Amino acid sequence: MNEDDLVAAVALLLKLAELDAERPCSPARLAKQAGLPMSAVLRDLAVLDEMGLVERDAAAGTVRPSAEGRAWCAQLGQG
């Protein structure tokens, strides 16, 4: 993973934390709200998942920041 990929993934995590305050978020909703193509969202979510920063609910098709992901967002001033 290069630095640009990491920055994109963290930016997506911040957007997810913002949206998660309203309700759990689907990747499609996240893509729409972030203004990103679905392929980029899925790629970034995979990076965040590998880092343990998101939790996926396969049955509901949603994703949300993990406790560690929320801690990252809090340190960055959001979430």
C-alpha positions in Angstrom: 0.0 0.0 0.0 1.4 3.4 -0.9 0.9 6.7 1.0 -1.9 7.9 -1.4 -3.9 4.7 -0.8 -3.6 5.2 2.9 -4.7 8.8 2.8 -7.7 7.9 0.6 -8.6 5.1 3.1 -8.4 7.4 6.1 -10.5 10.1 4.4 -13.1 7.4 3.6 -13.0 6.3 7.3 -13.7 9.9 8.4 -16.6 10.1 6.0 -17.9 6.8 7.2 -17.7 8.0 10.8 -19.7 11.0 9.9 -22.4 9.0 8.1 -22.4 6.3 10.8 -23.7 8.8 13.3 -26.9 8.8 11.4 -27.2 5.0 10.7 -25.1 2.0 9.5 -23.8 2.6 6.0 -23.8 0.5 2.9 -20.8 0.8 0.6 -23.1 2.2 -2.1 -24.3 4.9 0.2 -20.8 5.7 1.2 -19.7 5.9 -2.4 -22.6 8.3 -3.2 -22.0 10.5 -0.1 -18.2 10.6 -0.6 -18.5 11.2 -4.4 -16.3 8.3 -5.2 -16.6 5.3 -7.6 -17.7 2.1 -5.9 -14.5 0.4 -6.9 -12.5 3.0 -5.0 -14.7 2.7 -1.9 -14.5 -1.1 -2.0 -10.7 -0.9 -2.3 -10.4 1.6 0.5 -12.8 -0.4 2.7 -10.6 -3.5 2.2 -7.5 -1.5 3.4 -9.4 -0.3 6.4 -10.7 -3.8 7.1 -7.1 -5.2 7.0 -6.1 -2.5 9.5 -8.9 -3.3 11.8 -10.5 0.1 11.4 -13.9 -1.0 10.2 -16.5 -3.7 11.0 -18.6 -5.3 8.3 -22.0 -6.8 8.8 -22.3 -9.1 5.8 -25.9 -10.0 6.6 -27.0 -6.4 6.5 -24.5 -5.3 3.9 -23.3 -2.4 6.0 -20.0 -1.2 7.3 -19.1 1.0 10.3 -15.9 2.2 12.0 -14.6 -0.3 14.6 -13.7 0.9 18.1 -10.1 1.5 16.9 -11.5 3.3 13.8 -13.5 5.6 16.0 -10.4 6.3 18.2 -8.5 7.3 15.0 -11.3 9.6 14.0 -11.4 11.2 17.5 -7.7 11.8 17.3 -8.1 13.5 14.0 -10.9 15.6 15.4 -14.0 13.9 14.0 -16.4 11.2 15.0 
